[in-house]
Amino acid sequence: MDAQDRLNRSYQNSAIYTSGFYADPEDELNTHTKLFDSLKSLTMNQHGDTQFSLQIMTTNSEINVMPLGLVDLNDLKEYEDRQRAKYGLNYNKEDIPLLVQFSPHTEHGQVVKKIIGTTQDLFGNFNEAFPKIWHTIRDFLKKNQKILTEIEADLIADSHDVKKEYFTNFSKIFLKCQLISEKKL
């Protein structure tokens, strides 16, 4: 079965369960709790074949947890091609890989996608699947914090340059005003 058939069979005419929350980059415990509660609620209230997307918003990035192929079918096709190359042409596993995707909101930021088990793992054995998901998300939160620190350092450096430029410009304006004032007297 190819990826298109699998998605059509599994997901055709079904709604996407979506949820999201803001992850404070400086409050890891609260983020862990929100992630745990969101995913546990999903697994308790939905079926294992549910299309879902959990969006974690952070300052200057977002992290998504969802089945591979939900946003881009080509991702699932490429994954299946790699699996068939690795395990042979008869590879026909029914499990849908679980994707954690990090999207930095910066000019040159690269989207990073990491497969963490399967959606069946999440629904079938939450207690084993969750720590793997959390570990990946925590790593992405650290990347986000690094981005924020770099942006802050750039802004501080820029502020010093702008301060010097304003001081120079205002000094020139002040001198011109003084000269004009002296001429009038």
Secondary structure, 3 states (H helix, E strand, C coil): CCHHHHHHHHHCCCCEEEEEEECCCCCHHHHHHHHHHHHHHHHHHCCCCCEEEEEEEECCEEEEEEECCCCCHHHHHHHHHHHHHHHCCCCCCCCCEEEEEEEECCCCCCCEEEEEEEHHHHHHCHHHHHHHHHHHHHHHHHHHHHHHHHHHHHHHHHHHHHHHHHHHHHHHHHHHHHHHHHHHC
